Protein backbone atom coordinates (compact mmCIF):
# COMPACT_ATOMS: atom_id res chain seq x y z
CA UNK A 1 0.00 0.00 0.00
CA UNK A 2 1.41 3.40 -0.93
CA UNK A 3 0.93 6.88 0.53
CA UNK A 4 -1.97 7.79 -1.79
CA UNK A 5 -3.96 4.67 -0.90
CA UNK A 6 -3.21 5.21 2.78
CA UNK A 7 -4.59 8.75 2.63
CA UNK A 8 -7.74 7.42 0.92
CA UNK A 9 -8.23 4.99 3.81
CA UNK A 10 -7.80 7.76 6.38
CA UNK A 11 -10.26 10.03 4.54
CA UNK A 12 -12.80 7.21 4.33
CA UNK A 13 -12.37 6.70 8.09
CA UNK A 14 -13.24 10.41 8.50
CA UNK A 15 -10.01 11.13 10.38
CA UNK A 16 -9.76 14.88 10.96
CA UNK A 17 -6.85 16.46 9.02
CA UNK A 18 -5.07 13.15 8.36
CA UNK A 19 -1.35 12.86 7.65
CA UNK A 20 1.08 10.02 7.06
CA UNK A 21 4.65 10.99 7.92
CA UNK A 22 7.81 8.97 7.24
CA UNK A 23 10.61 9.55 9.72
CA UNK A 24 13.61 7.42 10.71
CA UNK A 25 12.37 4.41 8.72
CA UNK A 26 8.95 4.40 10.40
CA UNK A 27 5.54 5.65 9.21
CA UNK A 28 3.34 7.66 11.55
CA UNK A 29 -0.39 8.41 11.24
CA UNK A 30 -1.48 11.77 12.62
CA UNK A 31 -4.78 13.54 13.12
CA UNK A 32 -3.77 17.18 13.12
CA UNK A 33 -0.88 17.10 15.61
CA UNK A 34 -1.99 14.00 17.54
CA UNK A 35 -0.09 10.76 16.90
CA UNK A 36 -2.57 7.95 16.21
CA UNK A 37 -0.38 4.97 15.24
CA UNK A 38 2.92 3.94 13.68
CA UNK A 39 4.51 1.04 11.85
CA UNK A 40 7.33 -0.11 9.60
CA UNK A 41 5.22 0.54 6.48
CA UNK A 42 2.12 2.54 5.56
CA UNK A 43 0.12 -0.69 5.76
CA UNK A 44 1.48 -1.53 9.24
CA UNK A 45 0.77 1.99 10.53
CA UNK A 46 -2.83 1.86 9.27
CA UNK A 47 -3.29 -1.65 10.65
CA UNK A 48 -1.98 -0.58 14.07
CA UNK A 49 -4.52 2.26 14.12
CA UNK A 50 -7.42 -0.03 13.21
CA UNK A 51 -8.12 1.72 9.90
CA UNK A 52 -7.95 -1.37 7.66
CA UNK A 53 -11.60 -2.38 7.75
CA UNK A 54 -13.84 -2.96 4.70
CA UNK A 55 -15.79 0.30 5.04
CA UNK A 56 -12.51 2.26 4.74
CA UNK A 57 -11.37 0.55 1.52
CA UNK A 58 -9.90 2.91 -1.10
CA UNK A 59 -12.36 4.25 -3.65
CA UNK A 60 -11.96 6.39 -6.75
CA UNK A 61 -10.30 9.69 -6.04
CA UNK A 62 -10.08 12.94 -7.95
CA UNK A 63 -6.75 13.49 -9.69
CA UNK A 64 -5.26 16.36 -11.65
CA UNK A 65 -3.51 15.96 -14.97
CA UNK A 66 -2.32 19.21 -16.51
CA UNK A 67 -5.48 21.40 -16.54
CA UNK A 68 -7.95 18.50 -16.15
CA UNK A 69 -9.61 17.24 -12.97
CA UNK A 70 -10.48 13.54 -13.34
CA UNK A 71 -12.48 10.99 -11.38
CA UNK A 72 -11.02 7.66 -12.39
CA UNK A 73 -10.69 7.90 -16.19
CA UNK A 74 -13.47 10.48 -16.67
CA UNK A 75 -12.77 14.20 -16.99
CA UNK A 76 -14.85 16.17 -14.48
CA UNK A 77 -13.56 19.73 -14.94
CA UNK A 78 -11.00 21.88 -16.70
CA UNK A 79 -9.12 24.49 -14.69
CA UNK A 80 -7.23 27.59 -15.84
CA UNK A 81 -3.91 26.20 -14.62
CA UNK A 82 -2.39 22.92 -13.52
CA UNK A 83 -1.92 24.29 -9.99
CA UNK A 84 -5.63 25.17 -9.80
CA UNK A 85 -6.55 21.69 -11.11
CA UNK A 86 -4.48 20.15 -8.30
CA UNK A 87 -6.15 22.39 -5.70
CA UNK A 88 -9.61 21.47 -6.99
CA UNK A 89 -8.79 17.74 -6.92
CA UNK A 90 -7.45 18.01 -3.36
CA UNK A 91 -10.53 19.92 -2.19
CA UNK A 92 -12.89 17.40 -3.78
CA UNK A 93 -11.04 14.52 -2.12
CA UNK A 94 -11.37 16.20 1.28
CA UNK A 95 -15.07 17.06 0.82
CA UNK A 96 -17.54 15.07 2.92
CA UNK A 97 -21.17 15.46 1.81
CA UNK A 98 -23.62 16.29 4.53
CA UNK A 99 -25.96 18.83 6.02
CA UNK A 100 -24.58 22.34 6.22
CA UNK A 101 -24.66 23.91 9.66
CA UNK A 102 -25.05 27.65 9.75
C-alpha positions, 0 to 999 in steps of 0.5 A, a space after each residue: 500500500 502506498 501513501 496515496 492509498 493510505 490517505 484514501 483509507 484515512 479520509 474514508 475513516 473520517 479522520 480529521 486532518 489526516 497525515 502520514 509521515 515517514 521519519 527514521 524508517 517508520 511511518 506515523 499516522 497523525 490527526 492534526 498534531 496527535 499521533 494515532 499509530 505507527 509502523 514499519 510501512 504505511 500498511 502496518 501503521 494503518 493496521 496498528 490504528 485499526 483503519 484497515 476495515 472494509 468500510 474504509 477501503 480505497 475508492 476512486 479519487 479525484 486526480 489532476 492531470 495538466 489542466 484537467 480534474 479527473 475521477 477515475 478515467 473520466 474528466 470532471 472539470 477543466 481548470 485555468 492552470 495545472 496548480 488550480 486543477 491540483 487544488 480542486 482535486 485536493 478539495 474534492 477529495 477532502 469534501 464530505 457530503 452532509 448537512 450544512 450547519 449555519 
